[in-house]
């Protein structure tokens, strides 16, 4: 295995989740197949139920799912895009529309069996849609506009709305009366099928964005959003009632009412709340899922039968009005941080709370071989035909003598530091490294350990030896060290970075690659005597890596897909993505075959049969962030080539949006915006900004 752990894992022992990407390459004749969660693990963002039995769901990276038996079974499909889809509308069983990022609008006329992408006239995010007939529909756009079609998306008209800010949700209780849920606690209304729009009285504080809406009549409706806000109108928006609920102060993303009194709202963390008195009081329902889950949509097909979808492809169903909920699949949702691969048929995935899954049939099935511990397992290796090791939080070390079927805890290191990486060159000689510069060697198969020279007081995320004498350790702050005497002494190499090395790969003794999550790739061709930077992209966050030989390698990358090289890193291709979950480790047995594991239960197998989707990756430019690292306030800047509306989102490692702010229309030129971070925990945060037609991204480190 070329890569086993990362500095990010040290920061995220309890929750190791993030939005990232996975990809495949047409030249490789290769496909990626979900093995956990099933049927797929991408986030689901929206539901649509044209009948009680037929339902559709869409999600990240063009994911489309369909059921024809009221959710008893679901099938997953790939649409002709890898963009994130946000909203879906099926005005009839056969005709449907989906929309999402980068101005994407898709249409199907055969119940989702095939899709075409239609020109929308915008490259902004389209988070909402609503159709009042098979051919007449509306799409809400981040830029504050609403576009309308009356011919089934053959053409569009941009409506004169007067909206400044994002249009998060559209609802039309009749063909003429419609409502637009927006930023700043505002709702807009039309009574003439979109020809004119009026701004209704302030519905909520200006800090509130409305993400969900539900109407039970043309005049009575509910909106939910930021800080758990829920508001109600009974007079078509002329007045509003704030519905206090003490259950959550976090985001509520969707709301649905089944009658005048009964309604449900969902959000973060794994939140489902219910009212039976028109919103006066609310009850917290327990769906029996992890608190890290985000529920994005709720939909009821009858008074008793309803569905919820969310992160990791999660689908819940109730048939008793929310009293009990059933998961569609009993998947594992642990974060898998490391994968050890013996062959194309046999592999083990290691993760949080001692989770270990094993396959001996190429992933057709996975057996639970979990260790009885609450510790997160962060690194793994194969020592010989039978012996294996895994290391993790609080200095834990475990050994197996039967190919991973059973495990014994070893206590020889004496450290409480998290161990992030382990490698054994044979059944007796091995090394492990971790937090606070922890570095140990064992010569008796892990029975006892000797602490080696302290190279740095920062986390050492990787240890990799190319033979018994020559090896490398790497970690935060540009630490990269080499030994030629089995770890007795080390030659230190430092380079300038705001990040740290997350993977070391040596396809042969002299040729190696070091992957820095700050978007840097280093290469050596003289066994580490010198290292040269061969790739840098400040907008990328790099994580796992694997090299099959000296020329061919993959590097997982957040935001824009996996990087692939076929010439030893001289050139890199960004491959189209198929998942929004962070890939934390990957291990290939050949150019065509391997396993990838990551956040939210992700286990994917690469094989040699393929269909591919076009790369929709947009041109993303680097944000100007200063100071970085920061502790109280940071200034986020971008240079705009033209006038446009500016939106900013800051998210954490869980992918949860912590700040979503609209800065309004700005002139062309350089702009800086202050971001308060004094209440943020130390760690890595991600910032995305849309400024007119331009997109920017960057990483903020809070110290």
N, C-alpha and C positions, 0 to 999 in steps of 0.2 A: 504494500500500500504506500502511495506517495504522500498522502496527506492525512493527518489524523485529528488535528485540533486547531484552535485559533485563539487570538487574544479576545475576540468577541465572545467566545465561550466563557472565558474567565469573568467577563463582565455580566454574563447572563446565565449563571448557574441555575437559577430557579426558573427563569423564563427565557428560553433561547428561541425567540421568534422574530421574524422580520419579513418585509416584502422583498422578494428577489425573483430571479428568473432562471429558466431552464430551456435548453434548445437542442435542435438537431440540425444536421447539415445535409443538403441534398447530394453533395458529392460523395457522402459516406454511405449512402444507401442504408440508412439507419433510422429506427424509430424508438420512441420512449414510451413505455407502458407502465401505467399506474399499478402498483401492487399493494399500496396502503397510503391513504385510505381508499376504499373502493365505493363506487366505481371510479371516482377520481377525487383529487384533493385540492382543487382550486377553489377559491372563495366563490360562493354563490351570492349574487347581489339582488336578484329580483325574481318573483314568481308571476305566473299568469295562468288562470284556470278558465278556459272557455266553456268547459263542462265540469260536472262533479268528478268524472273519471279521468279526463284528459288534462294534464298539467304540463307546463313548461317552466324551465328555470335557466337563467343565464348567469355568467360570472366572468372571472378574470381570464385573460388570454383566450378570448373567443369561445369559452366553454358554453355548451348548450346541452341541457338534459331534458328528457321527455319521459312521461309516464302515461300509460293508457289504462291503468287499473287502480286509479285512486291512490297512487304512491306505494303500492305493494312492491313494484319493481320500477327501477329507473335505468335508462340507458344514457350513456354519455357520448357526445359527438363533438367534433371540432368544426367550427364554422370557418369560412375562408378569411379569417383574420386572427391575429394574435393580440389584438388590443383588448383592453378591459371593457367588458360590456356592463352597462349600468342599469338599463331598464328594458322591459319587454312588454309588448302589447299584442294580443291575438284577438282582433275583433270578430273573427270566425275561427272555427276549428282548424282550417287549412291555411288561412292567410294571417301572417304575423310579421312583426317588426321588432328589431332590437337596435339599441343605440348605445354609445359609450364614448370612450376617449378618442381624441384626434379626429373629431367630427364624423365618426363612423356611424353609418346607418345601414342595417342589413334588412333584407326582405325575403320571405319564403311564401310560396303558394301551395306547398305540399306537406304541411304539418311539420316543417323543420327538417325534412329529409335532404333538402338542398337549399342553399342560400345564395343570394347575389348581393354585392355591395353597391349601393347607389350613391352618387355624388350629393353631398348635403349642402355644399356651398360654404362650409365653415370647417376650420381645423381645430376648433375649441372643443372642450369636453361637452357632451350632450348627456346629462345625468337623468333626464326624465322624458317620458313620452305618454301620450294618451290619445286613443282613437275613439271617435264617436260613430264611425261606420267602417266598412271594409276599406274604403279609400280615403276617408277624411281623418286626419290626425294632426297632432301638435307635438313639437319637440322643444323642450326647454334647454337653453344653452348657458354655459358658464359666463359668457360675455354679457349676459343680461337680456339677450334677445330670445324671442320665440319664433320658430319657423313653422309654417303650416303647409300641408299638402291636401289637395282635394282629388288627386288622381293616383293614389296609391304609390306616392314617392317618385313619380316620374318627373315632377317639378315641385318647387318650393317657393313660398312667399314669406319674406321676412316681415313680421307684424310690427306695427308701431305701438310699443308697449310703454315706453317711458321708464322701463326698469333699469336701475343701476345696481349691479350685483348679480349673483348667480341665481338661476332658476332651478331649484332643487327638485320640486315635485309639481306635477300638473294633475288636476282633477276636473273632469267635466261631468257633473251630475245630470246634465241634459245636453242636447246637441248645441245649444246656444250659450248656456251658462257655464263658465269655467273659472277656476281659481289657480293662481300660480303662487307656490310657496317659495319664499326668497330669503336672502340674507337680511340682517338688521331688524329682525322681528317683523318683517313686512309681508303682506299678502296683497296680490293684485287680482282684479276680477274683470271678466268680460261678460256681457249679456247679449252680444251680437256675433257669436261664433268667432271671436278674435279680432273683429274689425277695429274695436277700440277697447282700451283697458283703463281702469281707474285704480289708483292706489287707495286701499281701504285704511281706516284708522289703525294706528299702531296696535299690533296684536300682542307684542312681547317686547322685552328690553332689546336695545339695539345690538347687544352682544349675542343675541339668539339667532341662529339660522334654523329654518324649518326644513327638516328632512322628510317628514312623513305627513300624509293627509288622508282623511277618510270622510266621505259625505254620505249621510243616510237620506237626505232630501236636498233640493236645490238651495235651501236656506240653512240647514243644520249640518255642521261639519266640525271636524277636529283636526288640529295640527300638533305635531310633536317635533322636538329637536334638541338643541344644545342645552346642557345642564338639566336634563330631564323635564324641560318645559312642556306642558300640554295646555292648549287653549281651545276654547269652544265658542262657536257662534250659533245663534238660532235665528238670526235675522239677515242672513246673507252677508255677514261681515261688517255690518254697520256698528256692531258692538261686540266685545269679546269678554269672556269669562276665563280667568286663570284658574286652572284645575290643579290645586296643590296636591302633590303626592310625595310622601316622605321616604319613599323606597329607594330612589336613586337620584343622584345629582349628576350622573354621567349622561352620555349621549343616548337619545332614543331615535332610532332611524326609521321606524315604520309603525303605522297604526291602522287597525282595521276594526270596524264595527259590524256586528251581525244583525243588530236591531237598534231601536232607539235607546236602549239602556246598556247593552252588552258590547264591550269592546276590549281590544287587546293592543298592547304596545310592546315593542321589542327593541333591544339595543345592547349596550355594553355595560358590565361584563356578563355575558350569558343571561341577559335580563328578559324576562317575560312577565308583564304585569297585566292585570285584568280588572275591569270595572263592571258592575252590574246595576249601577244607578246613574248612568249617563255621565260618568266621570267625576262624581262627587267624592267617591272613595275608590281606592285601588288596593288590590291584593297581589303579593309577589308569588308567582307560580314557580315551582322547582322542576326544571327540565332534565335534571340529572346529568349535566355536562360540566366541563371545566370552566372556571371563572374567566380563563383567558379568551374564551370564545366571544366572538361578536356576532350577534344576530342582526341581519340586514333587512329582512323582509318577513312579514306575516300576512297570511291570506286564509280566509275561511270560505269554504264552498257550501256550508250549511251552518245551522245554529251550533251544531256539535263538532263538526269535522273541520279541522284547520291544520295549517302547515307553517313551519318556520324554517328558514334557511340562513346559512352564515358561513363563517370561515371554515376552511379545510373541507369544503363540500358537504358540510353538515346539513342534514335534513331531519326535522322532527315532525311527528304527526300526532294529533289528538283526535279521538272520536267521542270524548266525553266533556267537551267544552273546556278543555284545559286542565281538568283534574289530574290526568296522567298523560305522559308523552312517551312516544316510542321512537327510538332512533332507527333510521332506515338501515344502517349497517353498524354492527358492533366493532367498529374499527379501533385501532390504537391511535391516540392522538398525542403520544409522548413526542418530545423533540428528539430526533435521532441525530446524534452528533458524530458518529464514527461508523465506518463499515469495514469489515475484514472479509476478504474474498479469497477463497481457495481455488475456485474454478468458476466457469460460467454457470455451473449448476449449484454450487454451494457458497453461501455467504451468511454473515451474521451482522445485524444492525444493533448498535448500542445507543442508549439514550437516558432520559431523565428517570429518576426513581428506580434505578437499577434495571431498567427495561432492556431485555435482550430478545431479539427475534432471530430465528434461524430458518433457512431454506436449504433443502438438499435436492430440489427439483426445478431449479431455475426460476424460483419465485412463484410457481403455481400455487404453493401454499407455504405459510410461515408458521413455525412452532414457537410457542412461548418458552424461552429458556431464561427467564428473568432471575436476577439475583435478589436475595432478600436484603435490601438496603434502601434507604431513602436518598442515597447519594446519586448525583448525576454522573453517568459514565461518559468520559470526555475523550478517551483515546483507546485504541486497541491494536493488537498485532498478533500475527501467527508466528510461533517459534519453531515448530516442526510439525510432523504429520498429525500429532495429537494435542500438543501443548499450545495454549493460547493465553494471552494476558489482556486485561483491561484495567484502566486507571480512571480516577475521577476526583470528585469533590472531597475535601477534608483528608487529602493524602491517601485515599483508598486505593488498594491494589488487590486485584483478584486474578486467580490462575485456574485454568481448566486443563485437565489431563485427558479429556474425552471429546475433543473437537467442539467444545462449547456447550455440551449438554448439561454439565454440572460445574459449579464454581466454588472455590475455596478462597477465603479472604486471607491475605498476607499482611503482616504488621511490621515488616522490617525497616521501613523508611523512617519511622518515628516523627514524621512531619504532619502538620495539620494544614499545610498549604494545598490548594487544589492542584492536582496533577493533570496536565493537559495533553501529554503525548508520551507514548511508550514505544520502544523498538527492541526486539531481541534478535540478535544475529544468528543465534542457535538456541538450543533449549536451555543453556546456562547463562550466556553472556547477554546482558541487556541494559538499557538505559531508560530513565524516565525524567521528564522535566515539567515545571509548572510555575505557579505563582511565586512572586517575591524571589525570583532567581533560583528556585529549587531545582537541583540537578543531582541525580543519583546514578550509581552503577551497581549492578549485581553480577556476580560470577557463579552463583549457585542456584540459578533458576528462580530468583525472586525470594529465596529464603532469607537472605540478609542483603542489606544495601549499604553502600559507602557514599557519603556526601562528597561531591566533587567541588572544585574551585568555584567560588561565587563570581560569576561573570557579570551579573547585573542585579540590581534590586527590583527590576521590573519583571513582568511575567515572561517566562520562556514558553512559547506556544508550540514549538516544534523541536524535536530531536531526530536526527537522521544520520546513520553511519553507512558509509559505502563499503567498508571492510572493518576488520577487527581494530584497526588503529586509527583510521581517518573518519572523522564524523563532524557534524555541524549541529549547532543549536541557534535558534532565532526567536525573536519576540518583539516587544514594544520598543518604541523610541529608536528604531534603526539598529537594534542589536543583531549582529550576525557574527558568530564566532566559529573557529575551526580548531580541531585537535588532530595531531598526527601521532599521538602516543597513547591512544585509548582513553583520553579524558584526563590524563595527569596534568597537562598544561593546555592553555587555549590561546590562540591568536585572535584578537578581537578586531572586527571590522564594523565601523559605524557609517551610516549614511543618513542624509537629511530626510525626515518624513514626519508627517503629523499622525501617522498611523502605526502599523506594525505588521510583521510578517505572519501570515495565516497559513502558509503552506510551503514546504520544501520538497522539491521533486528532483531526483537524480536518476534519469533513465540509464545512465552508465557512469562509471567512476568519475570521469573528468567533467562531464557536462551536467550542469544543474540549474534549476530555476528557483527563485525565491519570489513569492507572491505577497505583496503588501496590500492590505485592504484600502489604503489611500489611493489606489488606482495605479500602482507601480509594479512592474515586473523586472526583476534583475536576472542576469544570466552569467554563469561562469563556464569557461571551457578549459580551465587549468586546475580543476579540483579545488576551487575556492581560493586560490591565491589572489585572484582579482575578480571583481564583480562589476558588470556593466549594466546600466539601465537600458533596456530594450523596448520598454513601453511605458507610457505615462498618460493617464486621462483622469484629471481631477474630478470629473463628474461621476466616475465609476467607483463602486465599492466591491472589491474582489475578495473572494472567500476561499473556496475549495479549488483544488487543482489535481490533475492527473496527467502524466506523460506516458504514452505507450512506448515510444522510442525517442531517439534524439530529435526527431523532426515533428512528430505529431503530439499535440497536447490540447487539453481543455482547461479553462478557468471559469468558474462560476462568477457571475457579476450581477449585482443588484441594479435594477432599473432598465437595462437595455439588452439582456440576453447573455448567453454563454459566449466567451471568446474562444476561438479555435485557430490554431496555427498548424500548417503543414510544412513549414520550412524552418523549424527551429526558432520561431519567434521573430523572424525578420519581418513578417507581415501577420496581421491578425484580422480575422473576420468575426463580426458580431452576428451570431446565429439567432434565428427567431425563437422567441420564448414560448413555453407551454405551461409554466406554473408560476404562481405568485409567491410560493413558499421559498424561504432561504435554503439553498443547498449548502449543507455544512461539511459534507465529505463526499468524495467520489473515488471509485476504484474500478479501472477497466482492465480486463484480462486480454483484450485485443482492441484493435481500432474500432470494431463493430459491437463489442459486447462489454457490459459493465453494470455497476450498480451505483445509484446516487441516493443519498439520504439527507434529511434535513428537518426543518421546523414543522410543527403541527402534524407529526406522524408520517412525513413524506418518505416513501420508499418507491423508487422508480428503477426499472430495469431497461437498459439499452439493448436493443437487438438489431438484427440485420434485415428487417423488412420495414418499409417506410412509405408514408405519405407525408407531404410537407405543406406548410402554410407559408405565405409570403411574409417577408420581414417588413413589418409596419413601423419599425423604429424611427422615431422622429429625431430631428437634429436638436440635441440637448446641449446647452452651453453651461459653462461653469458660473456659479454664483460667486460674488465677492463677499466673503464673510470675515469680519474683523471686530474684535480680536478672535482668534481661533487657535487654541482653546479659550473659552470664556467662562465666567462664573456668575456674573450679575446681569449683564446686558450684552447683546451682540448686535452688530449692524450688518444687515443683509442687503447687498446691492446688486443691481443689474444694469446693463447698458442697453437701452431700448433703441431700436433702429427706426421706430415709428410710434406714433401716438397709440395708446391702447389701454384697456382695463387691466389692472394688476391684481392677481390673487396669489396668496401664499399659504402653503400648508406645511406644518412641521409635525413629524411623526416620530414615534419611538421605535425601539427594536421589535416591538410587538406589532408594528404596523398601525398602531392606534394614533389617530390624528389628535394632537394635543393643542395645536393652534391652527385655526383656519381664519384668515383675515383678508378682507377685500380693501385695497388701498385706493379704489376708484380709478378714474381715468387720469393717466399721466402723459406728459408730453415726451417726445423723443429726447434721448439723452441719458445721462447717468443718474440713477436714483438710489438712495440708501434709506432703509427702513429699520427702526429700532425693534428688537425682539427681547422682551424681558424673560430671563431664564433663572432668576434667583431661587425659584422654588423647584427647579428640576434636579433630579438625582444625577450624580456624575455618570457619564457614559456618552455614547454616540447617538446623535439624532440626525434625521434626514429632512432636508428642506427642498421643496419643489415650488417653483414660482412660474406662473403663466403671466406674461406681459404682452398683451395683444396677441399676435401670432407667434411670438417667441416663447420658448420653454427653457427654463434654467433649473439646475439641480446642484446640490452641494451637501457636504457633511459638516455638522457642527459638533464639536467635542466640548462637553460641559465638564469642568474640572471641579 
